[in-house]
Each structure stands twice: as C-alpha cells, then as structure tokens.
C-alpha cells in the first residue's frame, strides 16, 4: 500500500492508519456518517465514513475507535474542495487493530540516521568540554540514564523541523556544528560555554512530547513550554553542584533566550555572545531543516510552494 503522501484521487486504499482525532456521528441523506483524522509516517488525511441508515451500527463502529488507535481501512481516495480524503462506505471495511498487528514505525517517522551513531557523536562533543564547571553540569545530565534515553528518542517538534524519533538528537548535533563553525570566526567567544549551551538548549523537549502512534505535546508542554521546562531541569541538576553561581545563571540564560525574541517564546533576549550564537545556530538549523523537508516532500509541478513562516519556497 502506498503511503498517504503518495496516494492520488481515485486510488484504492487498503492499509493501517493511526487515529489522530474523531468527529461525532451525524445524519446525512443516505444514512449516518462520521469523520476521523488518520495518519501514517508520511502524513495525515481526513477519513469520511459514509455509513448505512442504521444509527446503532454506525455508532457501535464509531465508539469502538479511540484516538491513538490503529485501524485497518479499505476505501478510496476522493477529493473535496481540492483536498484529498479517504472515503469508506462499508462497516466491514474498518476495524481496530491490536498492538501485535502493527509496528509503531508505520505511523511515527524515525530519523534516517542511526540513533546510537548520533549519540556517540554527541558524546564526543560532551567530552570535548574542558571547563571543569561546565563538564560537571554535562556529567550530571548524561550520567542520568532516563534523561539519556529521552534525549536519544525525543522528536524536536510536532511538525516544523525534525518531527521524528531521534529528531532532538539530530537537531542538537546540527546546532553544535553550526556553533563550532562560527567559533572559528569569533575566537573571543567562549567555546566551552557555547558548546555546553548548544548541547543543553533544548533539554526541555525531552519532556515536551508523548510518542505513541502519534507525536503529541504533553500537558506540561502545553501549559509550561519546553523553554521554561529546560530552565527548571537545569536548576534541578545544578542546585547541588559545587560550581560558581555565574556558570549556572549563564547556562539558564542560554536555555531561556535561545528562541531569540520575546514574540518567539523567549522570556529573555540573548544578552551575551555565547547565548546569541546558540540562538542563531538553533534558528538556522530549524529553518533550513524545515525548508529542506518541504522541498523533499512537496508533490507539485510548480516551481514554488508557500509556507506560512517563510513565504514562497523555491523547489528547484
């Protein structure tokens, strides 16, 4: 079966999809219908079930399906207002699967790079920090097995960039490399502080997402946000470390200011060169990764695609 990103209008569909959300049963001219948002590792699409004039049967099917379930579907790709959707017409053409009938990678993307290979690379950067106070902070995090497990497998975003398993690790490595390149141009910038800040700038994202058959924000993420969570994590890890208070505060500032602008979610704007460099490296990688992903995944003969945050993206 084709991935959702590759199907076209009138294609027959027979495959497994994760349920993102569902809309209530409604009456229509020939019976009862409901809608689901479904997805696989390539994307998402609305599914419309056009059921018979048997409200109890349609409601029974509807109530058997929950958000995050995986369903097997047989249907056809249709189009409504120039948007593709899946149409299903028979009760027997949709059923909920048990966990042994699918694997998570069908629905949640994973990094194209090997996670353990990336983590070994990150460890080399951690070990490269010579400042003993900053090295203590890094050791406090990377000796924590639960933190390391979360850091290896967390996404970096829901949609915009590195929105896959291992995405946080992949993004962090890119930010470190951008910083290393810039440090060669600006030798007066503190290398160890910059690299430590680059490694830790997104640590709050280890608590930002829940990954099942979908990537979802946690309640803490929705109400607090990864920037504040990252500062809290730094405070917890460094509270009892015998290091200067200025080191703790500078690292907190880098995490707190890495979005760069108040309107972008930073409680503070970068106030010293190392924080500014981490911000620009973070923004650069997130932006380039987003545009490259859009270029790779956009299916069109047009030369440009529109993106809300960037405007027109040239695809050639």
C-alpha positions in Angstrom: 0.0 0.0 0.0 1.2 3.5 -0.8 2.0 5.9 1.9 -0.6 8.7 2.4 1.8 11.3 0.9 1.9 9.3 -2.4 -1.8 8.4 -2.9 -3.8 10.2 -5.6 -7.5 10.7 -6.2 -9.4 7.5 -7.1 -6.6 5.3 -5.7 -7.8 2.3 -3.8 -6.7 2.3 -0.2 -6.1 -0.8 2.0 -3.8 -0.2 4.9 -3.3 0.7 8.5 -3.6 4.2 10.0 -3.3 5.8 13.4 -6.3 7.8 14.6 -5.4 11.4 15.4 -8.9 12.6 16.4 -12.5 11.9 15.5 -15.7 13.9 14.9 -19.2 12.8 16.1 -21.7 10.7 14.2 -24.1 12.8 12.0 -27.1 12.1 9.9 -26.7 12.6 6.1 -29.1 11.9 3.2 -28.4 8.2 2.9 -27.6 7.2 6.5 -25.1 8.1 9.2 -21.5 9.3 8.9 -18.5 10.3 10.9 -15.0 11.6 10.3 -11.6 10.7 11.5 -8.2 12.3 11.1 -5.8 9.5 10.3 -2.1 9.3 9.5 0.9 7.2 8.7 4.6 8.0 8.9 4.3 10.2 5.7 1.4 12.4 6.7 -2.2 12.8 7.6 -5.6 12.9 5.9 -9.3 13.1 6.8 -11.3 9.9 6.5 -15.0 10.1 6.0 -17.1 7.0 6.8 -20.4 7.1 4.8 -22.5 4.6 6.7 -25.9 2.9 6.2 -29.2 4.2 7.6 -28.6 2.2 10.8 -27.6 4.6 13.5 -26.9 1.9 16.1 -24.5 0.1 13.8 -22.6 3.2 12.8 -22.4 4.4 16.5 -21.1 1.0 17.5 -18.3 1.2 15.0 -17.6 4.8 15.9 -17.4 4.1 19.7 -15.1 1.1 19.1 -12.5 3.6 17.8 -10.4 5.8 20.1 -7.7 8.5 19.5 -4.3 6.8 19.1 -5.9 3.5 18.0 -4.6 1.9 14.8 -7.3 0.9 12.3 -7.3 -1.1 9.2 -9.1 0.6 6.4 -10.4 -0.3 2.9 -11.6 2.7 0.9 -10.9 5.0 -2.0 -9.2 8.4 -2.2 -11.6 11.2 -3.0 -11.3 15.0 -3.3 -13.3 17.7 -1.6 -12.5 21.4 -2.1 -9.2 20.4 -3.7 -8.2 18.4 -0.6 -7.7 14.7 -0.8 -9.6 12.5 1.7 -10.3 8.8 2.2 -13.9 7.6 1.7 -15.1 4.4 3.3 -18.6 3.0 2.7 -18.9 -0.3 4.4 -19.0 -1.2 8.1 -16.7 -4.2 7.4 -14.1 -2.0 5.8 -12.8 -0.5 9.0 -11.6 -2.3 12.2 -9.4 -1.5 15.2 -6.1 -3.5 15.3 -4.5 -5.0 18.3 -0.9 -3.9 19.2 0.6 -7.1 17.8 -0.9 -6.4 14.3 1.3 -3.3 13.6 4.6 -1.7 14.4 5.0 2.0 15.6 7.4 2.9 12.8 4.4 2.6 10.3 3.0 5.8 11.9 5.7 7.7 13.6 8.8 8.8 11.5 12.2 7.9 12.7 15.5 9.7 11.9 17.3 8.5 8.8 20.4 8.4 10.9 21.3 5.7 13.4 20.4 6.9 16.9 23.4 5.2 18.6 25.7 6.6 16.0 24.4 10.1 16.6 24.7 9.6 20.3 28.3 8.6 20.1 29.0 11.8 18.1 27.2 13.8 20.8 29.2 12.1 23.5 32.4 13.3 21.8 31.2 16.8 21.9 30.3 16.4 25.6 33.8 15.0 26.3 35.4 17.9 24.4 34.3 20.5 27.1 37.4 21.3 29.2 36.0 23.8 31.6 35.6 21.7 34.8 32.4 23.5 36.0 30.6 23.1 32.6 31.9 19.5 32.4 30.2 18.8 35.8 26.9 20.1 34.5 27.1 17.9 31.4 28.0 14.9 33.5 25.0 15.5 35.7 22.7 15.2 32.7 24.4 12.5 30.7 25.0 10.1 33.6 21.2 10.1 34.1 20.0 7.0 32.1 16.4 8.2 32.0 17.5 11.5 30.6 19.7 10.0 28.0 17.0 7.6 26.8 14.6 10.5 26.4 17.2 12.7 24.7 18.0 9.9 22.2 14.5 9.3 21.1 12.6 12.6 21.5 11.4 14.5 18.5 12.4 18.1 18.2 9.0 19.4 17.1 5.5 18.3 16.2 5.6 19.4 12.6 8.1 22.1 11.6 11.5 20.5 11.9 13.0 17.2 13.0 9.5 15.9 13.8 10.5 12.3 14.2 12.0 9.9 16.7 15.7 10.9 17.2 14.9 14.4 15.9 16.1 16.2 19.1 19.4 14.4 18.9 19.8 15.2 15.2 18.9 18.9 15.7 21.2 19.3 18.6 24.2 17.9 16.7 23.5 20.4 13.9 23.3 23.3 16.3 26.6 22.2 17.8 28.3 22.0 14.4 27.0 25.4 13.3 28.4 26.8 16.6 31.7 25.2 16.0 32.0 26.7 12.6 31.1 30.2 13.9 33.6 29.8 16.8 36.4 29.6 14.2 35.4 33.1 13.0 34.9 34.5 16.5 37.8 33.3 18.7 36.9 35.6 21.6 33.7 33.8 22.2 33.9 31.2 25.0 34.0 27.9 23.2 33.1 25.6 26.2 30.2 27.8 27.3 28.8 27.9 23.7 29.1 24.2 23.1 27.6 23.3 26.5 24.7 25.7 25.8 24.2 24.2 22.3 24.1 20.7 23.8 21.6 21.7 26.5 19.5 24.4 24.8 16.5 22.1 24.0 16.6 19.7 27.0 13.1 20.7 27.9 12.0 18.9 24.8 12.7 15.6 26.5 9.5 16.3 28.4 7.6 18.1 25.7 6.3 15.1 23.7 4.4 11.9 24.2 5.1 9.3 21.5 2.6 6.5 20.9 1.2 6.0 17.4 1.4 9.8 17.1 3.7 12.6 18.4 1.7 14.7 20.8 2.5 17.6 23.2 2.3 16.7 26.9 0.1 18.6 29.3 3.2 20.2 30.8 4.3 21.3 27.4 1.0 22.9 26.6 0.8 24.8 29.9 4.5 25.5 30.6 6.6 25.0 27.4 10.0 23.5 26.7 11.9 26.7 27.4 10.7 27.0 31.0 10.9 23.3 31.5 14.6 23.3 30.3 15.4 26.1 32.8 13.7 24.1 35.6 15.7 21.0 34.6 19.0 23.0 34.7 18.1 24.3 38.2 17.3 20.8 39.5 20.6 19.3 38.1 22.9 22.2 39.2 21.4 23.1 42.5 23.8 20.9 44.5 26.8 21.1 42.2 29.8 22.8 43.6 30.2 25.3 40.7 30.1 29.1 40.5 26.6 30.7 40.5 27.5 32.7 37.4 28.0 29.5 35.5 24.6 28.2 36.5 23.0 31.6 35.6 24.7 31.8 32.2 23.5 28.4 31.2 20.0 29.1 32.3 20.1 32.3 30.2 21.2 30.4 27.1 18.3 28.0 27.5 15.9 30.8 28.4 16.9 33.0 25.4 17.5 30.5 22.7 14.4 31.4 20.7 15.9 34.9 20.4 12.8 37.1 20.5 10.1 37.7 23.1 7.4 37.1 20.5 9.0 33.8 19.6 8.7 32.4 23.1 11.9 33.6 24.8 11.4 35.2 28.2 14.7 37.0 27.7 16.6 38.1 24.6 20.2 36.9 24.3 22.4 39.1 26.4 26.0 37.8 25.7 27.7 36.4 22.6 27.5 32.7 23.5 23.7 33.0 24.0 23.3 34.9 20.8 25.4 32.3 18.9 23.3 29.4 20.2 20.1 31.3 19.3 21.2 31.9 15.7 22.5 28.3 15.3 19.2 27.0 16.6 17.1 29.2 14.3 19.3 28.5 11.3 19.1 24.7 11.6 15.4 24.7 12.4 14.7 26.9 9.3 17.0 25.1 6.9 15.7 21.7 8.0 12.1 22.8 7.6 12.7 24.1 4.1 14.7 21.0 3.0 11.9 18.8 4.3 9.3 20.8 2.4 11.3 20.6 -0.8 11.7 16.9 -0.4 8.0 16.2 0.4 6.1 18.7 -1.7 4.5 16.9 -4.7 3.9 19.6 -7.4 5.0 20.6 -10.8 5.1 24.2 -9.6 8.4 25.9 -9.0 7.3 27.3 -5.7 5.5 26.2 -2.6 4.1 28.6 0.0 5.0 28.2 3.7 3.3 30.5 6.3 6.6 31.2 8.2 8.8 31.7 5.1 6.6 32.7 2.2 7.5 31.2 -1.2 10.0 28.4 -1.2 11.8 27.7 -4.5 11.6 24.0 -5.1 14.1 23.5 -8.0 
